[in-house]
Amino acid sequence: MILEILGFAALAHLGADFLEQFEWLPSKPFKCNLCSGFWYSIGPFLALYGLKGILVAAITGITSEAIYKILNRL
């Protein structure tokens, strides 16, 4: 499960970073790492873990935001 969380968090960070170049897209939920992490992972995690998947998707969003903040410090 930890690898799935980290994988989806990294995917969400890459997706949000890619979508930042499109000015016509709204900031939330497309360019926000926290939002993207949640929305990219909610479907697969609900399918895999049932209602517990909501919690896992929330953890994924927070992890994606942490990745964003760590990379901005570098």
ChimeraX attribute file (.defattr): number of C-alpha atoms within 10 A of each C-alpha:
attribute: neighborCount
match mode: 1-to-1
recipient: residues
	/A:1	8
	/A:2	9
	/A:3	8
	/A:4	13
	/A:5	22
	/A:6	17
	/A:7	15
	/A:8	24
	/A:9	30
	/A:10	21
	/A:11	18
	/A:12	31
	/A:13	25
	/A:14	15
	/A:15	18
	/A:16	24
	/A:17	15
	/A:18	12
	/A:19	17
	/A:20	15
	/A:21	10
	/A:22	11
	/A:23	9
	/A:24	8
	/A:25	12
	/A:26	12
	/A:27	15
	/A:28	12
	/A:29	15
	/A:30	21
	/A:31	22
	/A:32	22
	/A:33	31
	/A:34	25
	/A:35	22
	/A:36	26
	/A:37	30
	/A:38	26
	/A:39	18
	/A:40	18
	/A:41	25
	/A:42	21
	/A:43	14
	/A:44	14
	/A:45	21
	/A:46	16
	/A:47	11
	/A:48	11
	/A:49	12
	/A:50	11
	/A:51	11
	/A:52	12
	/A:53	18
	/A:54	17
	/A:55	15
	/A:56	21
	/A:57	25
	/A:58	19
	/A:59	19
	/A:60	31
	/A:61	30
	/A:62	19
	/A:63	23
	/A:64	30
	/A:65	22
	/A:66	16
	/A:67	17
	/A:68	21
	/A:69	12
	/A:70	10
	/A:71	9
	/A:72	8
	/A:73	6
	/A:74	5
